[in-house]
């Protein structure tokens, strides 16, 4: 058994198959992937890694399994899945995942081929565990897959607490010990036991508060769009393949970007925090539906049109269309008067939080500081937005919002 001191959960005991997996290259690679990607451009202490998080998820999975009375090989499968659930992540976590998916068809939880023929797979088989079954749990399949990837999964419980701890933002603080203790299976569904509506609401509120303050902070989003654009150029230049990028760590990717003539300036800008600024900043209801659903090629065409109209280098315009507002936590299941109900059906908070999430959502067009005014005007015209009518906010106040809008941050 190995005991590891953790900043969130104190001491974590790693034993069994997890102990054997710990020193595989695939797991150790997670030491070199930032949990929050470009969020460290806003919160300098947010330098924790996917490795720490994976240990935390493993720890909470062990506690949940003990509480649920799950032991033996089934427990070992779940523990292995908990420790391995992030080995499919690209560098900088989610920041270039969509780009890699377009080329490979693989998201971070599509790991079956990574487990099938690798030292990780060898360790699993040596412990009488089927790599395919472990990959299925990571993808959320089956009854026990809900513990690893679902609305009440231990992944979410760890990252909210851990991200709050390392950013210094208190909004992600939840009673994860109670959440784990109140988990139960009813008719094969993972639910929170009777009397825990407020417990489920706490998870929902924490995620709703962390999203605008940390996960979707405008500076982090600008850094993400620049990193994604640079990586796209790296692939277009043939300097790397998407499959190769998928297995890089953060340092590999930055080094590759620095070493390529087409992407070097992006790497330098990220290194120096010399980021684009917001030329357009628009609310959800002010963005045409055709733009919300535009595919990658259409967005690139619009960027070129905006650059042409503004008379700037096409590389100086980046459109950022976040995913439509969603709240998967509202489908968490709780037991009320003996019946399983979705939290969204039971909690009056859900509608209010959905409205808040919608009001916090922002569409962005980013450009270098010197050309934000011309790019903003051109973008409003090309995209059918009205700056005079108040539908678009052209921001020329630096690269971050006010505290009143977005909370803390550099």
N, C-alpha and C positions, 0 to 999 in steps of 0.2 A: 504493500500500500504506500502511496505517495501523498503527503499532506502539503497543500499549497496555501500560502497566505494570500487572501484576496481582499481588495480594498472595499468590497461591498458585502460579501458574505462571511468575512473573517477567514476561518480555516475550511478548506475544501479537501475532503478525503477522496483520492482517486484510486480505485482498485478494480480488479477484475479485467475485463476486456478493455475498459477505458484506459487503464494504466499501460497496457501494451500499445494502445493507439496513440498515446500522448506524444511519443517521440518519433512518429512517422513524419516524413517530409511534408505531407499534405496538411497535417495539423500544425506543424511548426511554421509553415508558410503564413498561417493566420496571424503570427506575431508581427508580420510586416504589412498588414492590411488595416488601415484605420477604420474603426467602427463607424465613424460619422463622416468619412470622406472630407469634403471641403469645409465642413462646419468649423474646423480648427482655424480657418481664416477669420472667424467671428469670435469664437471662444478658444483662446490659446491653450487652455488646459485640456481640451477635448482631444487628447492624443491616445486614448485607450484603443485597444485593438480587438479584432474579431477573435483572437486567441483567448483573451480575458473573458469576453462575452460567452464564448463556447464553454469555458469552464463553469461559468455561472449558470448557464442553461443545464449543463450536466448535473450540477449540484441541486438545482431545483427539481429536476427530473427524478433524482434519487429520493428526495424528500416526498415528492408526490407519489411515487411508486410505493414507498414504505407506507404512506398513509392509506393508499388504496389496497394494500395487501397483495401487491403484484411482486412475485419473486421468480427465481429460476431463470431459464433461458429467455422467457418473454421480457423480464426486467432487463436482462443484459442487452437484448436487441434495442430496447428503448434507450438505455443509457448510451449505447454506441451511437445511435441516431442523434441523440442530444449533443454529444461531443462533436460529431461530424457534420452537423446540420448546415454549417457555413462553408464547408471546404470547396463548394462550387462558386464562391464569390469571386467576381472580377476585382482587379485593383481598385482602390478607393470605394469599395463596397458597391452601392447601387449607382454610382455616378455615371458609369459607362455601360451599365448592364443592358439597357435597351438597344444601344448600338451593337453590342456583341450578339444580342439575341437576333437582330435582323440578319446577321451573317451566319449564325450557327444554329438558330432555333433552340438555344439552350438558355434557360434562366438559372439563377444560382441554386435552386433546389432540384434541378435536373442532374442528378449525380450518379445515376446507375453506371454509366460507362467509366466514371472516375473510380468507382469501387470495384468494378468487375475485374480489372486487370491492373493491379497496382499493389504496392506493399500494404496499403490499407486493406485491400481485399484479402491478401494473404493472412493478415492478422485476424480478420473476421472469421475466415474459414478455419484457421488454427484453433479458434474458440467455438467451433461448431455453429457459427452464425452465417446465414446466407446473405451475401452482399446485396442481392436483389431485394430481399425482405427489408433490410436496413434502409436502402434507398427509398423504398415505398413509404416507410415511416417518415423519413425526411420530407417527402412530398405530401405528407398528411393523410396517407391512405390507412383505412381500417380504423378500428376502435382506438387503438393506442397511438396511431398517428396524430390524433387530435391533441395529445399532450405535447407533441413536438411542433406541429403546425396547424393551428386552428384559432378560433376566436378566444379561447381561454388557455392558450399554450404558455409553456414556461419560457419560451423565447421572448415573448412580449413582456412578461413579468420581469425578466432580467434586464432587457435593454432599456426599459423606461427608468428603472432605478439607477442603473449604471450610467446612462446618458445624463441624467439629472445630477448625479454625483460628480461626474467629470467636467461638466459645463458649469457647475455651480448654480444651475437653475433649479429651484425647488419644486417645480410643477409636476415633475415625473415621479415624485415620491408617492409610493403606494404601499399598502400593507400586504406585501407579497407573501409573507408567512401565513396570514389568514387566508389569502386566496388559495394557496396550495393546500392548506388544511381543510378547506371547505369544498374541494373538488370531489366529485363522485360520478359514477357511471349510472345512468338510468336508461334502460332499454337500448344500451349500446352507445348512448350519447354522453359526452362529457359535459357536465352541468355543475353549477354551484348549488349546494344544498339549500334546503328551506331556510328562509330568513336572511338571504344574502343579496337582496336587490341592491342595497347601498354599497355592498362590497363590489358588485359588478359595475355600478355607476362610477366608483372611484377609478377603475381601470379606464373607463370611457372618458372621464373628465381629464385624467392625466394625459392621455394621448391627445385629446383635443387642445390642451394647453401647450403641450410640447411641440405640436406641429408648427404653429406660426412663430414661436419663440426660438426654436432650435432647428427642426428638420427642414422647414421651408423659409428660413430667414433669407432675406433678399441677397445678402452678400454671399451666403452659401450657394444660393441658386445661380448667381452670376458665375462664381467659381466653377460650379458644376457644368454650366453650359460651355464655358471656355475649355475646360478639360475634355468634354465630350467632342467639341469641334476639333480640337487638336488631335485626339485619338482617331477621329474619322479621317483626317488628313493623313495620318500615319498609315492607315489601311489603304487609302487611295494611292499613296506613294509606293505601295508594295513593300514598305520597310518591315512590316509585320503582318501576320494574318490574324483574323479575329480569334481563331483557336489559340494562337500563341498569346494574344493579349489576355485571353480568359485565364490563363495559368500564370500570368505575371503577378508580381506583388507591386506595391506602390512604388518602390524604388526602381524596379525594372521599367515600369511605364514612364516615370519621369526621366530616367536616363535615356530611354528610347526617344522621347520627345525632344530632349535637349540635343540629341545627336543627329536629328534630321533637319535639313535646311528649311523644310516647309513648316515644321512645327516648333522650331527652336524659340520663336518669339512668344508663342503661347506658354511654353515652359518657363521662360524667363519672367513673363508677366505673373504667373502663378507663384513662382519662387519669390518674387519681390512684392507680392500682393499689389501689383499695379493693374487693377482689374478694370473692366468695362464698367460703365455707369448706366443708370436707367434712363433711357430716352422716352419710353412709354411704360406706363404702369396702369393697368386697367382692371376693373372689377369683373366678376364672372358675368353678370347680367348685361354688361356693356360690350361683350365680345360676341361677334356673330357665330352662330352654330357651325357654319361652314369652316370657320377658323379653328374652333374647338375640336373638330373631327378631322382636320387636315392631316394627311400622312406626311412622312418625312420629305419626300420629293417635292410636294406642294409647298411645304414650309421653306425649303431651300430656294425654290423659285420666287417666293414672296420676299425673302431676304435679298435676293439679287435685284428684284424690282425696286425695293426700298433704297438700296445702295445706289442704283442708277439714278433714281429721282433726286436723292440727296447729294449726288456727285461725290461719293466717297468710295473707298476701296470695298469691294464686296465682303472682304474678310472682317470689316469693321461693323457688321450688322449681324446680330444674333437674335432670333426669336425664341422665346421660352414659353411653351404652352404646357402648363402643368396638367396632370391628370384631373379629370372632373372630380369635384368634391365627393368623397365617399366616407362611410363610417362603418367599417366591417364589424367593429366592436359592438355595434347595436344589435347584432345577431347572436351575441353571447346568450347562452341558455341558462335560465335560473328556474328553480323549483318554487312555485307559489301555490299554496293550498294543495300540494300533492301533484300538481300539473307542471309539465315543462313549458315554459313560455320564453319567447325571445325578449331580450331586454327592451328592445324598441317598442314592444307591445305593452310593457309594464311600467316603464319609467317615463315620467313627464319631462325629465331632463333631455331626453334624446332629441326631441324636436327643436329645443332651444339650442342645443349644441350643433345640430345640423345647420341651423340658420347662421350661427356664429361662424361655422366652418365656411359656409358659402360666402359670407361677407369678408372673410379674411383671404380668400383665394385671389391671386393676382396673376394676370397675364403680363409678360414683360417683353420689351424690345431693348436690347443692350448695345452700347457702342462706346468707343473711347470718349473720354470727358470732353475733348475739344469739339466733337461733332454731335453731341447729344441733341442739341436744339434742331439742327437740320435733319437729323435722322428721325427725331420725334415727329416733326411736321410731315416728312415724307411717309412715315409709317402710318400716321393717321389717315392720310389720303389714300394710300395703296390698300390699306386694310379696311377702309370704310368706317373709321372711327372719327368722332367729332371732338376736337380739342376745345372749341369754343363753347360747346354745349355742356361741358363738364363731364363728358363720358370718359375722357382720358386724362390722367394726371401725368403731365410731363415733369419729371423730377430732375432738378438740377441743384440738389442740396448735398452733393457728395454721394458716397456709395452705400449709405445705410439710412434706414427710416428713423423717424423719431421714436423715442421711448413709448410715447402714447400709442403708436401704431403697432410696434412689433416687440416691445419688451426690451430685454437686455441685449448686450452684444457690443463688440468692439466698434 
